[in-house]
Amino acid sequence: KEHKEIMDGLDDFTVSILNADKDSRVTQARHYKTLQAMYKKPKPNQDAVRQILDLEFQSRRAFIDSDVLKEEERAGKILEAYPCFKELHNVMDELR
């Protein structure tokens, strides 16, 4: 109810941006879950992995750059969240 009252006080443009951001987060989460599922298989399809990594880039950068990760734990947590980066070719693609 409170959310609806807040949204009612905003102009249509602002509401559309907020809704798009929510949809974007849902989509990014879906991409992340897909990537995780791919790496539960013995041989993930690398073309599909590359495509998902491209789609999920913004969310991944936000996670990597966030203050949630302590500096000394950062590398381990990133590899835990993104096992695809244990493969050199994925790391090299990320750096391009």
C-alpha positions in Angstrom: 0.0 0.0 0.0 2.8 2.4 0.9 4.6 1.6 -2.3 1.4 2.4 -4.3 1.0 5.8 -2.5 4.6 6.7 -3.3 4.2 5.7 -7.0 1.0 7.6 -7.3 2.8 10.8 -6.4 5.3 10.4 -9.2 5.1 11.4 -12.8 4.7 8.8 -15.5 8.3 9.1 -16.7 9.7 8.5 -13.2 7.4 5.6 -12.7 8.5 4.0 -16.0 12.2 4.4 -15.0 11.6 2.8 -11.6 9.6 -0.1 -13.2 12.3 -0.6 -15.8 15.0 -0.7 -13.1 13.0 -3.3 -11.2 12.5 -5.4 -14.4 16.3 -5.0 -15.2 17.2 -6.3 -11.7 14.9 -9.3 -12.2 16.4 -10.0 -15.7 19.9 -9.7 -14.3 19.1 -12.1 -11.5 17.7 -14.5 -14.1 20.9 -14.3 -16.1 23.0 -15.0 -13.0 20.9 -18.0 -12.2 21.3 -19.3 -15.7 25.0 -18.9 -15.6 25.1 -20.8 -12.2 23.1 -23.6 -13.7 25.4 -23.8 -16.7 28.4 -24.3 -14.5 26.8 -27.2 -12.7 27.1 -29.1 -16.0 30.4 -30.9 -16.7 31.0 -28.9 -20.0 29.1 -25.6 -20.2 28.4 -24.3 -23.7 31.0 -21.5 -23.9 29.2 -19.5 -26.5 26.1 -19.4 -24.2 28.4 -18.5 -21.3 29.9 -15.6 -23.2 26.4 -14.4 -24.2 25.2 -14.5 -20.6 28.3 -12.7 -19.3 27.7 -10.0 -21.8 24.0 -9.6 -20.7 24.9 -9.7 -17.1 27.9 -7.3 -17.2 26.3 -4.3 -15.3 25.1 -6.4 -12.4 28.5 -8.2 -12.2 30.4 -5.0 -12.1 28.2 -3.6 -9.4 28.8 -6.7 -7.3 32.6 -6.6 -7.9 32.8 -2.8 -7.2 30.5 -3.0 -4.2 31.7 -2.3 -0.6 30.1 -5.6 0.4 33.3 -7.4 -0.5 36.3 -7.0 1.8 39.5 -6.4 -0.2 41.2 -9.5 1.2 38.2 -11.7 0.3 37.3 -10.1 -3.0 39.0 -12.6 -5.4 37.7 -15.6 -3.6 34.2 -14.3 -3.4 34.2 -13.3 -7.1 35.4 -16.8 -8.1 32.8 -18.3 -5.8 30.0 -16.3 -7.4 31.4 -16.6 -11.0 33.2 -19.9 -11.4 33.4 -19.2 -15.1 36.4 -16.9 -14.3 38.4 -19.9 -13.2 38.8 -20.4 -17.0 41.4 -18.1 -18.5 39.5 -17.4 -21.7 36.6 -16.0 -19.8 38.9 -13.7 -17.8 40.6 -12.5 -21.0 37.2 -11.8 -22.6 36.2 -9.8 -19.5 39.3 -7.7 -19.8 38.6 -6.6 -23.4 
